[in-house]
Structure formats: C-alpha cells, structure tokens
Amino acid sequence: MSVEALGIKEFLPAYLDPNIQPSDLVTGVCFASSGSGYDPLTSKSASAISLSGQIILFKEYIGKLKGIVGEGRKNFILANSVFLVVQGSNDISNTYFLSHFRELQYDVPSYTDLMLASASNFLKSNCLFNDG
C-alpha cells in the first residue's frame, strides 16, 4: 500500500514479512490478507487470514510497538495513525455469486444486510485502541 503521499515512506510493508524491521513497525505496517471478508466463509474459501485473525495480528503488533518505543510513544503513534479497513467486495463477488452457497441461504438484499451487520459488529467489538 502506497503511503508516500502522506510523507511517511513509499510503501507499508506487510506485518508478516520475514524481513520486517523494528523501524517499519514504528512508521506503520499492513495487515491485509487478500481474499478476506466479513463473511467467515470468504476467508476460508480464499485461504486468507480472516478479519478476526488480522485483528489478532494487529494486537500483537501493538505489543511489539510498545516494546520498541514504550507506552507513551505507542499511545501517541496510535492516536495519530490512520486505520483503513476495506472489506466486502470479496464477500459479494466470490462467496455469494461464485460459490453459490450463500445464494441458497440469502437473497441479495438479505446477504448485504448480513454484511452490514457483520461490519457493524466488527466495529463495535474491535476497539482498535484497546490493547488488552
């Protein structure tokens, strides 16, 4: 992901990159897993890290960041960060239309309501600043 326009660095490295450096953690990393979605079936069918798995990695990152810069600086970094969650298109295109499994359970409006509820529940249950 390019963050060059923000003046931070050219790209956000993947958190799971085996060559990641502590300095990368201080200036931001990416937890994305191509093929994931709000529907748990989406991640399974794409062999992707689920959204909940990505949150687990994010919380692990917070612990590592604290170890590198300390509690106060960690809090400052998180409070001044931009968090971007992009999900849903794989749910509709892959899980609903291509696999046809969900088509048997839901019509399109019901499935989109399910995705909206999943997104809302995700936001309510994953306060990004709660590292406990």
DSSP file (Angstrom, degrees, kcal/mol; ACC not computed):
  #  RESIDUE AA STRUCTURE BP1 BP2  ACC     N-H-->O    O-->H-N    N-H-->O    O-->H-N    TCO  KAPPA ALPHA  PHI   PSI    X-CA   Y-CA   Z-CA
    1    1 A M              0   0    0      0, 0.0    11,-2.7     0, 0.0     2,-0.4   0.000 360.0 360.0 360.0 128.6    0.0    0.0    0.0
    2    2 A S  B     +A   11   0A   0      9,-0.2     9,-0.3     1,-0.1     8,-0.1  -0.639 360.0 162.7 -81.0 126.9    1.5    3.4   -1.0
    3    3 A V    > > +     0   0    0      7,-1.4     3,-1.5     6,-0.5     5,-1.1   0.133  41.7 113.7-122.9  14.4    1.7    5.9    1.8
    4    4 A E  G > 5 +     0   0    0      6,-1.0     3,-1.8     1,-0.3     6,-0.1   0.848  69.3  62.0 -57.5 -37.6    4.1    8.2    0.0
    5    5 A A  G 3 5S+     0   0    0      1,-0.3    -1,-0.3     5,-0.2    -2,-0.1   0.752  99.5  56.4 -63.5 -22.8    1.6   11.0   -0.3
    6    6 A L  G < 5S-     0   0    0     -3,-1.5    -1,-0.3     3,-0.2    -2,-0.2   0.528 112.6-121.4 -84.9  -6.3    1.4   11.1    3.5
    7    7 A G  T < 5S+     0   0    0     -3,-1.8    -3,-0.2    -4,-0.4    -2,-0.1   0.734  83.6 108.1  75.5  22.7    5.2   11.7    3.7
    8    8 A I  S   <S-     0   0    0     -5,-1.1     2,-0.3     1,-0.4    -4,-0.1   0.911  88.2 -49.1 -94.6 -59.5    5.8    8.6    5.8
    9    9 A K        -     0   0    0     -6,-0.3    -6,-0.5     1,-0.1    -1,-0.4  -0.940  55.4 -93.4-167.0 173.2    7.5    6.2    3.4
   10   10 A E  S    S+     0   0    0     -2,-0.3    -7,-1.4     1,-0.2    -6,-1.0   0.957  99.8   4.4 -67.3 -50.5    6.9    4.8    0.0
   11   11 A F  B     -A    2   0A   0     -9,-0.3    -9,-0.2    -8,-0.2    -1,-0.2  -0.953  68.3-117.6-135.6 152.4    5.0    1.6    0.9
   12   12 A L        -     0   0    0    -11,-2.7    17,-0.2    -2,-0.3     2,-0.1  -0.809  38.0-135.8 -84.0 121.5    3.6    0.0    4.0
   13   13 A P        -     0   0    0      0, 0.0    17,-2.6     0, 0.0     2,-0.2  -0.425  26.3 -95.9 -75.2 155.8    5.3   -3.3    4.4
   14   14 A A  B >   -b   30   0B   0     15,-0.2     3,-1.7     1,-0.1    17,-0.2  -0.515  25.9-133.9 -68.8 134.6    3.4   -6.4    5.3
   15   15 A Y  T 3  S+     0   0    0     15,-2.9    -1,-0.1     1,-0.3    16,-0.1   0.852 106.6  51.4 -57.7 -35.9    3.4   -7.1    9.0
   16   16 A L  T 3  S+     0   0    0     14,-0.4    -1,-0.3     3,-0.1    15,-0.1   0.384  76.7 127.0 -87.1   5.2    4.1  -10.8    8.3
   17   17 A D    X   -     0   0    0     -3,-1.7     3,-1.9     1,-0.2     0, 0.0  -0.476  59.4-141.9 -60.8 123.3    7.1  -10.0    6.0
   18   18 A P  T 3  S+     0   0    0      0, 0.0    -1,-0.2     0, 0.0    -3,-0.0   0.691  99.2  54.4 -64.4 -16.4   10.0  -12.1    7.5
   19   19 A N  T 3  S+     0   0    0      2,-0.0    -2,-0.1     0, 0.0    -3,-0.1   0.282  77.5 135.0 -98.9  10.6   12.4   -9.2    6.7
   20   20 A I    <   -     0   0    0     -3,-1.9    -5,-0.0    -5,-0.1     3,-0.0  -0.306  43.4-146.7 -63.5 142.5   10.4   -6.5    8.6
   21   21 A Q    >>  -     0   0    0      1,-0.1     4,-1.2     0, 0.0     3,-1.1  -0.753  23.8-113.3-108.5 154.6   12.5   -4.2   10.8
   22   22 A P  H 3> S+     0   0    0      0, 0.0     4,-1.4     0, 0.0     3,-0.3   0.863 118.0  59.6 -53.9 -36.3   11.6   -2.6   14.1
   23   23 A S  H 3> S+     0   0    0      1,-0.2     4,-1.2     2,-0.2     5,-0.1   0.825  99.6  57.4 -63.6 -29.7   11.7    0.8   12.3
   24   24 A D  H <> S+     0   0    0     -3,-1.1     4,-0.7     1,-0.2    -1,-0.2   0.881 102.7  54.1 -65.3 -37.7    9.0   -0.4   10.0
   25   25 A L  H  < S+     0   0    0     -4,-1.2     3,-0.5    -3,-0.3    -1,-0.2   0.863 105.1  54.1 -65.0 -35.0    6.7   -1.1   12.9
   26   26 A V  H  < S+     0   0    0     -4,-1.4    -1,-0.2     1,-0.2    -2,-0.2   0.837 114.7  39.0 -69.1 -33.3    7.1    2.4   14.2
   27   27 A T  H  < S-     0   0    0     -4,-1.2    -1,-0.2     1,-0.2    -2,-0.2   0.347 124.7 -80.8-103.8   6.0    6.0    4.0   10.9
   28   28 A G     <  -     0   0    0     -4,-0.7     2,-0.3    -3,-0.5    -1,-0.2   0.080  38.4-152.1 111.1 144.4    3.3    1.6   10.0
   29   29 A V        -     0   0    0    -17,-0.2     2,-0.4    -4,-0.2   -15,-0.2  -0.867  21.3-112.6-140.4 171.1    2.6   -1.8    8.5
   30   30 A C  B     -b   14   0B   0    -17,-2.6   -15,-2.9    -2,-0.3   -14,-0.4  -0.917  18.2-177.3-115.1 134.7   -0.2   -3.6    6.6
   31   31 A F        +     0   0    0     -2,-0.4    -1,-0.1   -17,-0.2    26,-0.1   0.335  39.2 135.7-107.6   3.4   -2.2   -6.5    8.0
   32   32 A A        -     0   0    0      1,-0.1     2,-0.4    22,-0.0   -17,-0.1  -0.141  36.3-164.7 -60.1 146.3   -4.3   -7.1    4.8
   33   33 A S    >   -     0   0    0     16,-0.2     3,-1.8    15,-0.0    15,-0.1  -0.926  25.6-124.2-133.2 107.6   -4.9  -10.6    3.6
   34   34 A S  T 3  S+     0   0    0     -2,-0.4    15,-0.1     1,-0.3     3,-0.1  -0.237  93.8  26.7 -56.5 128.0   -6.2  -10.7    0.0
   35   35 A G  T 3  S+     0   0    0      1,-0.3    -1,-0.3    13,-0.1    11,-0.3   0.386  88.4 127.8 102.2  -2.8   -9.4  -12.6   -0.3
   36   36 A S    <   +     0   0    0     -3,-1.8    -1,-0.3    10,-0.1    54,-0.3  -0.323  29.5 168.3 -81.5 170.5  -10.7  -12.0    3.2
   37   37 A G        -     0   0    0      2,-0.2    14,-0.6    50,-0.1     6,-0.2  -0.956  51.0 -91.8-164.1 178.2  -14.2  -10.6    4.0
   38   38 A Y  S    S+     0   0    0     -2,-0.3    -1,-0.1    12,-0.1    -2,-0.0   0.827 106.8  78.2 -71.9 -32.0  -16.8  -10.0    6.7
   39   39 A D  S >> S-     0   0    0      1,-0.2     3,-1.7    -3,-0.1     4,-0.9  -0.690  81.2-142.7 -77.6 120.8  -18.3  -13.4    5.9
   40   40 A P  H 3> S+     0   0    0      0, 0.0     4,-1.6     0, 0.0    -1,-0.2   0.791  99.5  63.5 -56.1 -27.6  -16.1  -16.1    7.5
   41   41 A L  H 3> S+     0   0    0      1,-0.2     4,-2.6     2,-0.2     5,-0.2   0.813  93.7  62.3 -65.5 -30.0  -16.7  -18.3    4.5
   42   42 A T  H <> S+     0   0    0     -3,-1.7     4,-1.5     2,-0.2    -1,-0.2   0.941 105.4  43.6 -63.2 -48.8  -15.0  -15.8    2.3
   43   43 A S  H  X>S+     0   0    0     -4,-0.9     5,-2.5     1,-0.2     4,-0.6   0.894 114.2  51.5 -64.0 -40.3  -11.6  -16.1    4.1
   44   44 A K  H ><5S+     0   0    0     -4,-1.6     3,-0.9     1,-0.2    -2,-0.2   0.929 109.9  47.7 -62.9 -45.3  -11.9  -19.9    4.2
   45   45 A S  H 3<5S+     0   0    0     -4,-2.6    -1,-0.2     1,-0.2    -2,-0.2   0.789 118.0  42.0 -69.5 -25.5  -12.6  -20.2    0.5
   46   46 A A  H 3<5S-     0   0    0     -4,-1.5    -1,-0.2   -11,-0.3    -2,-0.2   0.404 105.7-124.8 -97.8   1.3   -9.7  -17.9   -0.4
   47   47 A S  T <<5 +     0   0    0     -3,-0.9     2,-0.2    -4,-0.6    -3,-0.2   0.904  63.6 145.9  51.6  43.7   -7.3  -19.4    2.2
   48   48 A A      < -     0   0    0     -5,-2.5     2,-0.5   -13,-0.2    -1,-0.2  -0.632  61.4 -92.4-104.9 163.7   -6.9  -15.9    3.5
   49   49 A I        -     0   0    0     -2,-0.2   -16,-0.2    -3,-0.1   -13,-0.1  -0.665  51.3-120.4 -74.1 125.9   -6.3  -14.7    7.0
   50   50 A S     >  -     0   0    0     -2,-0.5     4,-2.2     1,-0.1     5,-0.2  -0.132  20.0-107.9 -63.8 163.8   -9.7  -13.9    8.4
   51   51 A L  H  > S+     0   0    0    -14,-0.6     4,-1.8     1,-0.2     5,-0.1   0.899 123.5  50.8 -60.5 -40.9  -10.6  -10.4    9.6
   52   52 A S  H  > S+     0   0    0      1,-0.2     4,-1.9     2,-0.2    -1,-0.2   0.870 108.6  52.5 -65.9 -34.9  -10.5  -11.7   13.2
   53   53 A G  H  > S+     0   0    0      2,-0.2     4,-2.0     1,-0.2    -2,-0.2   0.869 106.9  52.5 -65.6 -36.4   -7.1  -13.1   12.5
   54   54 A Q  H  X S+     0   0    0     -4,-2.2     4,-2.2     2,-0.2    -2,-0.2   0.870 107.7  51.7 -66.8 -36.4   -5.9   -9.8   11.2
   55   55 A I  H  X S+     0   0    0     -4,-1.8     4,-2.5     2,-0.2    -2,-0.2   0.890 106.8  53.4 -66.8 -38.9   -7.1   -8.1   14.4
   56   56 A I  H  X S+     0   0    0     -4,-1.9     4,-2.0     1,-0.2    -2,-0.2   0.927 110.0  48.0 -60.0 -44.3   -5.1  -10.7   16.4
   57   57 A L  H  X S+     0   0    0     -4,-2.0     4,-2.5     1,-0.2    -2,-0.2   0.890 109.7  53.2 -62.9 -39.2   -2.0   -9.7   14.4
   58   58 A F  H  X S+     0   0    0     -4,-2.2     4,-2.1     2,-0.2    -2,-0.2   0.915 108.7  48.4 -62.4 -43.1   -2.8   -6.0   15.0
   59   59 A K  H  X S+     0   0    0     -4,-2.5     4,-1.6     2,-0.2    -1,-0.2   0.866 110.3  51.9 -66.3 -35.4   -3.0   -6.5   18.7
   60   60 A E  H  X S+     0   0    0     -4,-2.0     4,-2.1    -5,-0.2    -2,-0.2   0.916 107.7  53.4 -62.3 -43.4    0.3   -8.5   18.6
   61   61 A Y  H  X S+     0   0    0     -4,-2.5     4,-3.2     1,-0.2     5,-0.2   0.902 103.3  56.0 -57.2 -44.2    1.8   -5.5   16.7
   62   62 A I  H  X S+     0   0    0     -4,-2.1     4,-2.3     1,-0.2    -1,-0.2   0.903 107.6  49.4 -58.3 -41.5    0.7   -3.1   19.5
   63   63 A G  H  X S+     0   0    0     -4,-1.6     4,-1.8     2,-0.2    -1,-0.2   0.910 112.6  46.7 -63.3 -42.9    2.6   -5.2   22.0
   64   64 A K  H  X S+     0   0    0     -4,-2.1     4,-1.4     2,-0.2    -2,-0.2   0.905 111.0  52.2 -65.5 -41.1    5.7   -5.2   19.8
   65   65 A L  H  X S+     0   0    0     -4,-3.2     4,-2.8     1,-0.2     5,-0.5   0.920 108.0  51.4 -61.0 -44.2    5.4   -1.4   19.2
   66   66 A K  H  X S+     0   0    0     -4,-2.3     4,-2.3     1,-0.2    -1,-0.2   0.895 108.0  52.9 -59.0 -40.9    5.2   -0.8   23.0
   67   67 A G  H  < S+     0   0    0     -4,-1.8    -1,-0.2     1,-0.2    -2,-0.2   0.798 114.3  42.6 -64.9 -29.0    8.3   -2.9   23.4
   68   68 A I  H  < S+     0   0    0     -4,-1.4    -2,-0.2    -3,-0.4    -1,-0.2   0.901 133.4  13.7 -83.8 -45.1   10.2   -0.8   20.8
   69   69 A V  H  < S-     0   0    0     -4,-2.8     4,-0.5     1,-0.2    -3,-0.2   0.532 103.5-114.9-114.7  -8.4    9.1    2.8   21.8
   70   70 A G     X  -     0   0    0     -4,-2.3     4,-2.2    -5,-0.5    -1,-0.2  -0.098  38.9 -69.1  90.2 165.9    7.4    2.5   25.2
   71   71 A E  H  > S+     0   0    0      1,-0.2     4,-2.5     2,-0.2     5,-0.2   0.915 126.8  48.6 -61.4 -49.1    3.9    3.0   26.4
   72   72 A G  H  > S+     0   0    0      1,-0.2     4,-2.0     2,-0.2    -1,-0.2   0.926 115.0  42.8 -62.3 -47.2    3.7    6.8   25.9
   73   73 A R  H  > S+     0   0    0     -4,-0.5     4,-2.9     2,-0.2    -1,-0.2   0.874 112.0  55.8 -68.1 -36.7    5.1    6.9   22.4
   74   74 A K  H  X S+     0   0    0     -4,-2.2     4,-2.6     1,-0.2     5,-0.2   0.938 108.5  47.8 -58.1 -47.2    3.0    3.8   21.5
   75   75 A N  H  X S+     0   0    0     -4,-2.5     4,-2.3     1,-0.2    -2,-0.2   0.888 112.1  49.8 -62.5 -39.3   -0.2    5.7   22.6
   76   76 A F  H  X S+     0   0    0     -4,-2.0     4,-1.3     2,-0.2    -2,-0.2   0.933 111.1  48.9 -63.8 -46.6    0.9    8.8   20.6
   77   77 A I  H  < S+     0   0    0     -4,-2.9     3,-0.4     1,-0.2    -2,-0.2   0.933 114.4  44.8 -60.2 -47.5    1.6    6.8   17.5
   78   78 A L  H >< S+     0   0    0     -4,-2.6     3,-1.3     1,-0.2    -1,-0.2   0.893 111.0  53.3 -65.6 -39.6   -1.8    5.0   17.6
   79   79 A A  H 3< S+     0   0    0     -4,-2.3    -1,-0.2     1,-0.3    -2,-0.2   0.750 114.7  42.4 -67.3 -22.5   -3.7    8.2   18.4
   80   80 A N  T 3< S+     0   0    0     -4,-1.3    -1,-0.3    -3,-0.4     2,-0.2   0.103  96.5 106.6-110.5  20.6   -2.1    9.9   15.3
   81   81 A S    <   -     0   0    0     -3,-1.3     2,-0.5    -5,-0.1    -3,-0.1  -0.568  64.4-130.2 -98.2 161.3   -2.5    6.9   13.0
   82   82 A V        -     0   0    0     -2,-0.2     2,-0.5     2,-0.0    -2,-0.1  -0.958  21.2-162.5-109.1 127.6   -4.8    6.3   10.1
   83   83 A F        -     0   0    0     -2,-0.5     2,-0.5     2,-0.0    45,-0.0  -0.941   5.5-171.2-112.8 130.9   -6.6    3.0   10.1
   84   84 A L        -     0   0    0     -2,-0.5     2,-0.5     2,-0.0    -2,-0.0  -0.981   6.9-175.7-127.3 124.0   -8.2    1.7    6.9
   85   85 A V        +     0   0    0     -2,-0.5     2,-0.5     2,-0.0    -2,-0.0  -0.979   4.7 179.8-118.5 119.8  -10.5   -1.4    6.8
   86   86 A V        +     0   0    0     -2,-0.5     2,-0.3     2,-0.0    -2,-0.0  -0.970  22.1 136.6-123.2 115.5  -11.6   -2.4    3.3
   87   87 A Q        +     0   0    0     -2,-0.5   -50,-0.1     2,-0.0    -2,-0.0  -0.927  30.0  64.3-146.8 166.0  -13.9   -5.4    3.1
   88   88 A G  S  > S+     0   0    0     -2,-0.3     4,-1.9   -52,-0.3     5,-0.2  -0.156  72.2  87.4 114.3 -37.9  -17.0   -6.7    1.4
   89   89 A S  H  > S+     0   0    0      1,-0.2     4,-2.8     2,-0.2     5,-0.4   0.890  93.4  49.6 -66.9 -35.7  -16.3   -6.9   -2.3
   90   90 A N  H  >>S+     0   0    0    -54,-0.3     5,-1.8     1,-0.2     4,-1.8   0.855 106.7  57.5 -67.5 -32.9  -15.0  -10.5   -2.0
   91   91 A D  I  4>S+     0   0    0      3,-0.2     5,-2.0   -55,-0.2    -2,-0.2   0.946 114.9  35.7 -59.9 -47.7  -18.0  -11.4    0.0
   92   92 A I  I  <>S+     0   0    0     -4,-1.9     5,-2.1     3,-0.2     6,-0.2   0.955 125.8  36.9 -72.2 -51.1  -20.4  -10.4   -2.7
   93   93 A S  I  <>S+     0   0    0     -4,-2.8     5,-1.1    -5,-0.2    -3,-0.2   0.930 131.3  21.7 -73.3 -44.6  -18.3  -11.4   -5.8
   94   94 A N  I  <>S+     0   0    0     -4,-1.8     5,-1.8    -5,-0.4     6,-0.2   0.941 129.2  34.8 -91.3 -53.7  -16.7  -14.6   -4.5
   95   95 A T  I   <S+     0   0    0     -5,-1.8     7,-0.9     3,-0.2     6,-0.4   0.903 128.3  31.8 -74.5 -40.4  -18.7  -16.0   -1.7
   96   96 A Y  I  ><S+     0   0    0     -5,-2.0     4,-0.7    -6,-0.3     7,-0.5   0.971 131.4  23.9 -82.6 -57.0  -22.2  -15.0   -2.8
   97   97 A F  I  4<S+     0   0    0     -5,-2.1    -3,-0.2    -6,-0.2    -4,-0.1   0.892 127.8  38.2 -82.2 -39.5  -22.1  -15.1   -6.6
   98   98 A L  I  4<S+     0   0    0     -5,-1.1    -3,-0.2    -6,-0.2    -4,-0.1   0.892 121.8  38.7 -83.3 -38.8  -19.2  -17.5   -7.5
   99   99 A S  T  4<S-     0   0    0     -5,-1.8    -1,-0.2     1,-0.1    -2,-0.1   0.782  83.9-156.6 -82.5 -24.2  -19.6  -20.2   -4.8
  100  100 A H     X  +     0   0    0     -4,-0.7     4,-0.9    -6,-0.2    -4,-0.1   0.368  63.4 110.1  65.7  -5.1  -23.5  -20.1   -4.9
  101  101 A F  H >> S+     0   0    0     -6,-0.4     3,-0.7     1,-0.2     4,-0.5   0.944  80.0  42.5 -64.0 -46.7  -23.5  -21.5   -1.3
  102  102 A R  H >> S+     0   0    0     -7,-0.9     4,-2.9     1,-0.2     3,-0.9   0.794 103.2  67.8 -72.0 -26.5  -24.8  -18.3    0.2
  103  103 A E  H 34 S+     0   0    0     -7,-0.5    -1,-0.2    -8,-0.3    -2,-0.2   0.829  97.3  54.9 -60.3 -29.6  -27.3  -17.8   -2.7
  104  104 A L  H << S+     0   0    0     -4,-0.9    -1,-0.3    -3,-0.7    -2,-0.2   0.750 116.6  36.3 -73.8 -23.3  -29.1  -20.8   -1.4
  105  105 A Q  H << S+     0   0    0     -3,-0.9     2,-0.3    -4,-0.5    -2,-0.2   0.762 123.0  25.6 -98.7 -30.8  -29.4  -19.2    2.1
  106  106 A Y     <  -     0   0    0     -4,-2.9    -1,-0.2   -10,-0.1     2,-0.2  -0.954  62.3-133.2-137.2 148.7  -29.9  -15.5    1.2
  107  107 A D     >  -     0   0    0     -2,-0.3     4,-2.5    -3,-0.1     5,-0.2  -0.528  50.0 -93.7 -85.8 171.7  -31.3  -13.3   -1.5
  108  108 A V  H  > S+     0   0    0      1,-0.2     4,-2.7     2,-0.2     5,-0.2   0.912 124.8  48.2 -58.5 -47.9  -29.0  -10.3   -2.4
  109  109 A P  H  > S+     0   0    0      0, 0.0     4,-2.0     0, 0.0    -1,-0.2   0.908 113.5  48.1 -61.3 -39.0  -30.7   -7.7    0.0
  110  110 A S  H  > S+     0   0    0      2,-0.2     4,-2.0     1,-0.2    -2,-0.2   0.895 112.5  49.0 -66.2 -39.2  -30.6  -10.2    2.9
  111  111 A Y  H  X S+     0   0    0     -4,-2.5     4,-2.3     2,-0.2    -1,-0.2   0.907 110.5  49.3 -68.3 -41.1  -26.9  -11.0    2.2
  112  112 A T  H  X S+     0   0    0     -4,-2.7     4,-2.3    -5,-0.2    -1,-0.2   0.864 109.8  52.8 -66.7 -33.3  -26.0   -7.3    2.1
  113  113 A D  H  X S+     0   0    0     -4,-2.0     4,-2.5    -5,-0.2    -2,-0.2   0.899 108.2  51.2 -63.8 -40.2  -27.9   -6.8    5.4
  114  114 A L  H  X S+     0   0    0     -4,-2.0     4,-2.4     2,-0.2    -2,-0.2   0.907 110.7  47.9 -61.6 -42.7  -25.8   -9.7    6.8
  115  115 A M  H  X S+     0   0    0     -4,-2.3     4,-2.6     2,-0.2    -2,-0.2   0.894 111.2  50.7 -66.6 -39.3  -22.6   -8.0    5.6
  116  116 A L  H  X S+     0   0    0     -4,-2.3     4,-2.5     2,-0.2    -2,-0.2   0.915 111.7  47.5 -64.0 -42.9  -23.7   -4.6    7.0
  117  117 A A  H  X S+     0   0    0     -4,-2.5     4,-2.7     2,-0.2    -2,-0.2   0.899 111.9  50.6 -64.1 -40.4  -24.4   -6.3   10.4
  118  118 A S  H  X S+     0   0    0     -4,-2.4     4,-2.3     2,-0.2    -2,-0.2   0.911 111.4  48.0 -63.7 -42.4  -21.1   -8.1   10.3
  119  119 A A  H  X S+     0   0    0     -4,-2.6     4,-2.3     2,-0.2    -2,-0.2   0.921 113.0  48.3 -63.9 -44.1  -19.3   -4.8    9.6
  120  120 A S  H  X S+     0   0    0     -4,-2.5     4,-2.3     1,-0.2    -2,-0.2   0.921 112.2  48.2 -63.1 -44.8  -21.1   -3.0   12.4
  121  121 A N  H  X S+     0   0    0     -4,-2.7     4,-2.3     2,-0.2    -1,-0.2   0.881 109.3  54.6 -62.9 -38.3  -20.4   -5.8   14.8
  122  122 A F  H  X S+     0   0    0     -4,-2.3     4,-1.2     1,-0.2    -2,-0.2   0.946 110.5  45.2 -59.1 -49.2  -16.7   -5.7   13.8
  123  123 A L  H  < S+     0   0    0     -4,-2.3    -2,-0.2     1,-0.2    -1,-0.2   0.889 115.1  47.4 -63.7 -40.0  -16.5   -2.0   14.5
  124  124 A K  H  < S+     0   0    0     -4,-2.3     3,-0.3     1,-0.2    -1,-0.2   0.851 117.7  40.6 -70.1 -34.4  -18.3   -2.3   17.9
  125  125 A S  H  < S+     0   0    0     -4,-2.3     2,-0.2     1,-0.2    -1,-0.2   0.532 108.5  59.8 -95.9  -5.9  -16.3   -5.3   19.1
  126  126 A N     <  -     0   0    0     -4,-1.2     2,-0.5    -3,-0.2    -1,-0.2  -0.499  60.9-177.4-124.6  64.6  -12.8   -4.3   18.0
  127  127 A C    >   -     0   0    0     -3,-0.3     3,-1.9    -2,-0.2    -3,-0.1  -0.494  21.5-147.2 -60.7 114.3  -11.9   -1.0   19.6
  128  128 A L  T 3  S+     0   0    0     -2,-0.5    -1,-0.2     1,-0.3    -5,-0.0   0.658  92.3  53.9 -65.5 -16.6   -8.5   -0.5   17.9
  129  129 A F  T 3  S+     0   0    0      1,-0.1     2,-1.0     2,-0.0    -1,-0.3   0.373  82.0  96.3-100.4   5.9   -7.1    1.2   20.9
  130  130 A N    <   +     0   0    0     -3,-1.9    -1,-0.1     1,-0.1   -71,-0.0  -0.801  44.5 171.8 -95.1  98.0   -7.9   -1.5   23.4
  131  131 A D              0   0    0     -2,-1.0    -1,-0.1     1,-0.2    -3,-0.1   0.333 360.0 360.0 -91.3   9.6   -4.7   -3.5   23.6
  132  132 A G              0   0    0     -3,-0.0    -1,-0.2     0, 0.0    -2,-0.0   0.434 360.0 360.0 -90.3 360.0   -5.9   -5.6   26.5
